[in-house]
């Protein structure tokens, strides 16, 4: 597995764990913040991957 897949898998796991903790304690502002941060990091990373894939596709079309 290459580094980007490992990083994506790690972010997914981190987001999943944060979500499960938040479900157990939905009123916790700390757990809510952790979940939102994990989601944000995952969103940023997936946006970066999409951008890279689009750039590769455009280069191949030239």
MMTF fields as JSON, N, C-alpha, C and O atoms, coordinates in Angstrom:
{
  "mmtfVersion": "1.0.0",
  "mmtfProducer": "UNKNOWN",
  "numBonds": 247,
  "numAtoms": 248,
  "numGroups": 62,
  "numChains": 1,
  "numModels": 1,
  "chainsPerModel": [1],
  "groupsPerChain": [62],
  "chainIdList": ["A"],
  "bondAtomList": [4, 2, 8, 6, 12, 10, 16, 14, 20, 18, 24, 22, 28, 26, 32, 30, 36, 34, 40, 38, 44, 42, 48, 46, 52, 50, 56, 54, 60, 58, 64, 62, 68, 66, 72, 70, 76, 74, 80, 78, 84, 82, 88, 86, 92, 90, 96, 94, 100, 98, 104, 102, 108, 106, 112, 110, 116, 114, 120, 118, 124, 122, 128, 126, 132, 130, 136, 134, 140, 138, 144, 142, 148, 146, 152, 150, 156, 154, 160, 158, 164, 162, 168, 166, 172, 170, 176, 174, 180, 178, 184, 182, 188, 186, 192, 190, 196, 194, 200, 198, 204, 202, 208, 206, 212, 210, 216, 214, 220, 218, 224, 222, 228, 226, 232, 230, 236, 234, 240, 238, 244, 242],
  "bondOrderList": [1, 1, 1, 1, 1, 1, 1, 1, 1, 1, 1, 1, 1, 1, 1, 1, 1, 1, 1, 1, 1, 1, 1, 1, 1, 1, 1, 1, 1, 1, 1, 1, 1, 1, 1, 1, 1, 1, 1, 1, 1, 1, 1, 1, 1, 1, 1, 1, 1, 1, 1, 1, 1, 1, 1, 1, 1, 1, 1, 1, 1],
  "groupList": [{"groupName": "UNK", "atomNameList": ["N", "CA", "C", "O"], "elementList": ["N", "C", "C", "O"], "formalChargeList": [0, 0, 0, 0], "bondAtomList": [1, 0, 2, 1, 3, 2], "bondOrderList": [1, 1, 2], "singleLetterCode": "X", "chemCompType": "L-PEPTIDE LINKING"}],
  "groupTypeList": [0, 0, 0, 0, 0, 0, 0, 0, 0, 0, 0, 0, 0, 0, 0, 0, 0, 0, 0, 0, 0, 0, 0, 0, 0, 0, 0, 0, 0, 0, 0, 0, 0, 0, 0, 0, 0, 0, 0, 0, 0, 0, 0, 0, 0, 0, 0, 0, 0, 0, 0, 0, 0, 0, 0, 0, 0, 0, 0, 0, 0, 0],
  "groupIdList": [1, 2, 3, 4, 5, 6, 7, 8, 9, 10, 11, 12, 13, 14, 15, 16, 17, 18, 19, 20, 21, 22, 23, 24, 25, 26, 27, 28, 29, 30, 31, 32, 33, 34, 35, 36, 37, 38, 39, 40, 41, 42, 43, 44, 45, 46, 47, 48, 49, 50, 51, 52, 53, 54, 55, 56, 57, 58, 59, 60, 61, 62],
  "secStructList": [7, 7, 2, 2, 2, 2, 2, 2, 2, 2, 2, 2, 2, 2, 2, 2, 2, 2, 2, 2, 2, 2, 2, 2, 6, 6, 6, 7, 2, 2, 2, 2, 2, 2, 2, 2, 2, 2, 2, 2, 2, 2, 2, 2, 2, 2, 2, 2, 2, 2, 2, 2, 2, 2, 2, 2, 2, 2, 2, 2, 2, 7],
  "xCoordList": [0.857, 0.0, 0.902, 1.834, 0.618, 1.465, 1.117, 0.142, 1.931, 1.786, 0.45, -0.128, -0.046, -1.317, -2.469, -3.377, -2.432, -3.467, -3.374, -4.392, -2.161, -1.978, -2.511, -3.169, -2.214, -2.667, -4.192, -4.82, -4.78, -6.233, -6.871, -7.853, -6.315, -6.834, -6.746, -7.664, -5.654, -5.476, -6.51, -7.085, -6.735, -7.731, -9.141, -9.933, -9.447, -10.759, -10.952, -12.016, -9.921, -9.998, -10.157, -10.967, -9.387, -9.455, -10.864, -11.414, -11.435, -12.783, -13.814, -14.722, -13.672, -14.595, -14.552, -15.593, -13.351, -13.216, -13.793, -14.444, -13.553, -14.088, -15.614, -16.274, -16.17, -17.627, -18.227, -19.238, -17.603, -18.105, -18.049, -18.959, -16.996, -16.9, -17.989, -18.589, -18.236, -19.269, -20.657, -21.498, -20.906, -22.203, -22.426, -23.541, -21.348, -21.478, -21.756, -22.45, -21.202, -21.38, -21.717, -20.878, -22.947, -23.302, -23.271, -23.197, -23.324, -23.312, -21.9, -21.742, -20.893, -19.517, -19.006, -18.918, -18.678, -18.147, -16.734, -16.349, -15.979, -14.62, -14.675, -13.934, -15.557, -15.678, -16.25, -15.875, -17.157, -17.695, -16.593, -16.513, -15.759, -14.639, -13.656, -13.172, -13.368, -12.458, -13.026, -12.305, -14.321, -14.964, -14.938, -14.608, -15.283, -15.273, -13.875, -13.717, -12.865, -11.479, -11.074, -10.441, -11.442, -11.119, -11.818, -11.217, -13.083, -13.819, -13.167, -13.034, -12.771, -12.145, -10.831, -10.574, -10.015, -8.749, -8.998, -8.285, -10.003, -10.356, -10.848, -10.458, -11.691, -12.196, -11.061, -11.026, -10.136, -9.0, -8.163, -7.743, -7.934, -7.102, -7.786, -7.147, -9.079, -9.773, -9.857, -9.777, -10.015, -10.013, -8.654, -8.573, -7.604, -6.255, -6.056, -5.46, -6.55, -6.444, -7.22, -6.732, -8.419, -9.23, -8.511, -8.495, -7.924, -7.2, -6.022, -5.802, -5.281, -4.148, -4.598, -3.961, -5.687, -6.202, -6.662, -6.429, -7.311, -7.749, -6.559, -6.599, -5.506, -4.312, -3.673, -3.259, -3.596, -3.035, -3.847, -3.301, -5.161, -6.056, -5.882, -5.846, -5.775, -5.59, -4.26, -4.173, -3.218, -1.905, -1.919, -1.245, -2.673, -2.76, -3.532, -3.286, -4.461, -5.286, -4.526, -4.988, -3.394, -2.627, -1.855, -1.157],
  "yCoordList": [-1.176, 0.0, 1.238, 1.336, 2.169, 3.353, 4.331, 4.148, 5.355, 6.289, 7.024, 7.248, 7.4, 8.134, 7.249, 7.719, 5.959, 5.039, 4.827, 4.742, 4.742, 4.582, 5.809, 5.693, 6.977, 8.213, 8.303, 8.671, 7.972, 7.99, 7.008, 7.335, 5.822, 4.814, 5.313, 5.094, 5.977, 6.528, 7.618, 7.66, 8.492, 9.56, 8.988, 9.468, 7.975, 7.337, 6.693, 6.806, 6.024, 5.384, 6.431, 6.266, 7.503, 8.583, 9.194, 9.453, 9.418, 9.986, 9.017, 9.425, 7.751, 6.73, 6.625, 6.568, 6.601, 6.523, 7.756, 7.652, 8.915, 10.155, 10.149, 10.601, 9.639, 9.567, 8.603, 8.908, 7.447, 6.464, 7.01, 6.765, 7.744, 8.352, 9.4, 9.501, 10.171, 11.208, 10.589, 11.145, 9.473, 8.799, 8.372, 8.443, 7.927, 7.497, 8.683, 8.544, 9.855, 11.057, 12.247, 13.122, 12.282, 13.323, 14.758, 15.709, 14.915, 16.263, 16.804, 17.96, 15.999, 16.392, 17.363, 17.015, 18.556, 19.538, 19.157, 19.433, 18.532, 18.104, 17.019, 17.074, 16.035, 14.967, 15.49, 15.029, 16.452, 17.062, 17.797, 17.714, 18.504, 19.216, 18.242, 18.489, 17.139, 16.13, 15.54, 15.342, 15.265, 14.707, 15.714, 15.361, 16.954, 17.982, 18.185, 18.375, 18.148, 18.295, 17.115, 17.297, 15.91, 14.71, 14.755, 14.425, 15.165, 15.292, 16.324, 16.109, 17.429, 18.509, 18.024, 18.282, 17.331, 16.805, 15.803, 15.799, 14.965, 14.002, 14.727, 14.372, 15.726, 16.5, 17.192, 17.185, 17.788, 18.451, 17.46, 17.748, 16.31, 15.313, 14.768, 14.619, 14.47, 13.946, 15.017, 14.688, 16.273, 17.351, 17.432, 17.652, 17.255, 17.266, 16.099, 16.272, 14.928, 13.769, 14.006, 13.7, 14.549, 14.833, 15.819, 15.65, 16.839, 17.843, 17.197, 17.476, 16.351, 15.664, 14.759, 14.716, 14.045, 13.163, 13.966, 13.562, 15.095, 15.943, 16.493, 16.569, 16.872, 17.374, 16.286, 16.552, 15.076, 13.963, 13.688, 13.461, 13.713, 13.447, 14.53, 14.224, 15.782, 16.87, 16.751, 17.045, 16.324, 16.162, 15.046, 15.137, 13.999, 12.868, 13.248, 12.699, 14.183, 14.578, 15.485, 15.705, 16.008, 16.911, 16.176, 16.796],
  "zCoordList": [0.0, 0.0, 0.0, 0.798, -0.891, -0.944, 0.187, 0.916, 0.305, 1.424, 1.425, 2.489, 0.254, 0.227, 0.695, 1.381, 0.324, 0.799, 2.309, 2.997, 2.809, 4.257, 4.996, 6.029, 4.45, 5.1, 5.057, 6.05, 3.923, 3.799, 4.781, 5.446, 4.865, 5.797, 7.237, 8.028, 7.576, 8.917, 9.214, 10.301, 8.243, 8.433, 8.572, 9.382, 7.788, 7.894, 9.265, 9.873, 9.736, 11.056, 12.147, 13.058, 12.054, 13.043, 13.067, 14.138, 11.897, 11.808, 12.38, 13.103, 12.058, 12.551, 14.077, 14.731, 14.633, 16.091, 16.774, 17.814, 16.189, 16.768, 16.712, 17.648, 15.62, 15.488, 16.51, 17.142, 16.664, 17.631, 19.058, 19.851, 19.387, 20.716, 20.9, 21.97, 19.861, 19.941, 20.099, 20.807, 19.467, 19.61, 21.062, 21.578, 21.708, 23.104, 24.036, 25.043, 23.685, 24.502, 23.611, 23.398, 23.088, 22.114, 22.658, 21.881, 23.955, 24.538, 24.773, 25.165, 24.544, 24.812, 23.747, 22.569, 24.163, 23.216, 22.76, 21.624, 23.638, 23.273, 22.191, 21.21, 22.378, 21.384, 20.069, 18.991, 20.17, 18.962, 18.203, 16.978, 18.926, 18.299, 17.644, 16.539, 18.328, 17.758, 16.469, 15.491, 16.487, 15.295, 14.145, 13.013, 14.436, 13.396, 12.828, 11.622, 13.683, 13.227, 12.346, 11.305, 12.768, 11.987, 10.624, 9.602, 10.618, 9.364, 8.449, 7.245, 9.032, 8.261, 7.628, 6.452, 8.399, 7.876, 6.75, 5.747, 6.919, 5.878, 4.627, 3.515, 4.797, 3.66, 2.908, 1.677, 3.655, 3.016, 2.208, 1.087, 2.789, 2.115, 0.864, -0.178, 0.961, -0.218, -1.311, -2.495, -0.941, -1.931, -2.616, -3.825, -1.853, -2.407, -3.383, -4.447, -3.024, -3.914, -5.213, -6.301, -5.089, -6.279, -7.192, -8.411, -6.602, -7.375, -8.117, -9.296, -7.435, -8.05, -9.195, -10.247, -8.986, -10.039, -11.253, -12.392, -11.011, -12.117, -12.896, -14.124, -12.187, -12.859, -13.726, -14.855, -13.202, -13.984, -15.229, -16.309, -15.065, -16.202, -17.263, -18.455, -16.849, -17.808, -18.527, -19.72, -17.819, -18.451, -19.473, -20.499, -19.211, -20.145, -21.409, -22.484, -21.273, -22.415, -23.377, -24.497, -22.978, -23.835, -24.883, -25.685]
}
